[in-house]
Amino acid sequence: MRRAAALVALALAASPAVARDARLPLSIGKHAFQVEVAATPAERARGLMARTRLPAHGGMLFVFDTPGRHCFWMRNTPLPLSIAFIDAAGRIVALADMAPRDDALHCPPTDVRYALEIAQGGFAARGIAPGARVDGLPR
């Protein structure tokens, strides 16, 4: 019985629903964020679909195994979002605003290892621009 309970607890700890509750602290200059991490293909594909709100300092960090020109769209995502494309060195190379439920592709101009989505206008309101460094990124 104890072994079965331990296996269930282990399975729950590894489930995406539990993993989504964890937050990673990031900072861009003086601005702090607590973001969810999407590091597996399934997590990246799901992204923020079907979400109706984000915390003021929240968002989602997409982590890719290798740098590339990773593109994003907003299918099934009802929130207007802004995205920062971040290179392997942790520098923002481009920003874009993305409209809800839109299939238009948003692609970085160069290879990136990360992308950070937050509520639309959040980067502009904080004065965050390309060239800014993002601290706290997983390696």
C-alpha positions, 0 to 999 in steps of 0.5 A: 500500500505504501509503495502504491501511494509513493508511486502515485505521489511520484506520478503527480509530481511529474505531471504537467499540471503540477509542473505548471504551478512552479514559477521561475524567477527572472529579472530584466534590469530592475523588473522581476517576473515569476514565470511558468516554464515550457521546456518539453515539446508538449508544454511548448505546444500547449503554451498559454492556450485557453488561459484567460488571465495572467498574473501582473508579473507572470508569464511563460518562458519557452526553453528550447534544447537548441537555438533556432528560429522558433516561431509562435502563433496564438491559435486558441489563446484568448489573451493578447500577449507580447513576446521577447525572443531571447538568444542563448546568451540571454539577450533579447533580440526582438519583441512582438505583440501578438493578437488573440486567436490569430494564426499569424506566425511571429518569428525571431530575426535570428536564432534564439534559445528562449521566448518569454510571453507576458501580457501584451504591452508589458515590455513596453510599459516597463521600458524593456527593449531589444538588447536587454539582458534576461537574468535567471534563465535555465541553462 
